[in-house]
């Protein structure tokens, strides 16, 4: 199952914050923070979310994989990303 998520949705001209940090869930050391303004898409596949970001030409993008127990947990994480993005734009 593939889930494409748009973090920003607007009808007029709106400028997004140039830098919007979000900490993906997990116990990674060192801690990792993701700049939400460079996220391209999010895939939900069975037991993980894949956040693709910072891509350019020739496969220069990166990916963060977040383990989830199911769709409900994935949707909670996506809501947290949306909430963080909204806070950055205020």
C-alpha positions as CSV (number, residue, x, y, z in Angstrom):
1,X,0.0,0.0,0.0
2,X,1.4,3.4,-1.0
3,X,0.3,6.5,0.8
4,X,1.3,9.9,-0.7
5,X,1.1,12.7,1.8
6,X,1.2,16.4,1.2
7,X,2.3,18.3,4.3
8,X,1.3,21.7,3.0
9,X,-2.0,22.4,1.4
10,X,-3.1,25.9,0.4
11,X,-5.1,27.9,-2.1
12,X,-3.2,31.2,-2.1
13,X,0.4,32.3,-2.1
14,X,2.0,31.2,1.1
15,X,5.7,31.1,2.0
16,X,6.8,28.1,4.0
17,X,9.4,28.4,6.7
18,X,12.9,27.8,5.2
19,X,13.9,25.5,8.0
20,X,11.4,23.3,10.0
21,X,12.9,20.6,12.2
22,X,11.0,17.5,13.1
23,X,12.4,14.6,15.2
24,X,11.3,11.2,13.8
25,X,10.3,8.7,16.5
26,X,13.0,6.2,17.6
27,X,16.1,5.9,19.7
28,X,18.7,6.7,17.1
29,X,22.0,7.9,18.4
30,X,23.0,10.5,17.6
31,X,19.5,12.0,17.4
32,X,18.3,12.8,13.9
33,X,16.1,15.8,13.0
34,X,14.5,16.1,9.6
35,X,13.9,19.5,7.8
36,X,10.3,19.2,6.8
37,X,10.7,21.8,4.0
38,X,12.7,19.3,1.9
39,X,10.4,16.3,2.3
40,X,9.3,15.1,-1.1
41,X,7.0,12.2,-0.2
42,X,6.1,9.7,2.4
43,X,5.4,6.0,1.7
44,X,3.5,3.7,4.0
45,X,4.3,0.0,3.4
46,X,2.9,-2.6,5.8
47,X,5.3,-2.0,8.8
48,X,7.2,1.2,8.0
49,X,7.0,4.7,6.8
50,X,9.6,5.9,4.4
51,X,10.2,9.6,4.3
52,X,12.1,10.7,1.2
53,X,13.7,14.1,1.3
54,X,16.4,16.3,-0.2
55,X,16.3,14.7,-3.6
56,X,17.8,16.2,-6.7
57,X,19.2,14.9,-9.9
58,X,20.7,11.4,-10.3
59,X,19.3,9.9,-7.1
60,X,20.9,12.3,-4.6
61,X,18.0,12.1,-2.2
62,X,17.9,10.5,1.2
63,X,15.3,8.3,3.0
64,X,14.4,7.8,6.7
65,X,12.7,4.6,7.5
66,X,10.4,4.5,10.6
67,X,9.1,1.2,11.9
68,X,5.4,1.2,12.7
69,X,3.0,-1.5,14.0
70,X,0.2,-0.6,11.6
71,X,-1.8,2.0,9.7
72,X,-3.1,3.7,12.9
73,X,0.5,4.4,14.2
74,X,1.6,5.6,10.8
75,X,-1.3,8.1,10.6
76,X,-0.4,9.4,14.1
77,X,3.2,10.0,12.9
78,X,2.0,11.7,9.8
79,X,-0.3,13.9,11.9
80,X,2.7,14.9,14.0
81,X,4.6,15.8,10.9
82,X,1.7,18.0,9.7
83,X,1.3,19.7,13.1
84,X,5.1,20.4,13.2
85,X,4.9,21.9,9.7
86,X,2.0,24.1,10.6
87,X,3.8,25.4,13.8
88,X,6.8,26.3,11.6
89,X,4.7,28.4,9.3
90,X,3.1,30.5,12.0
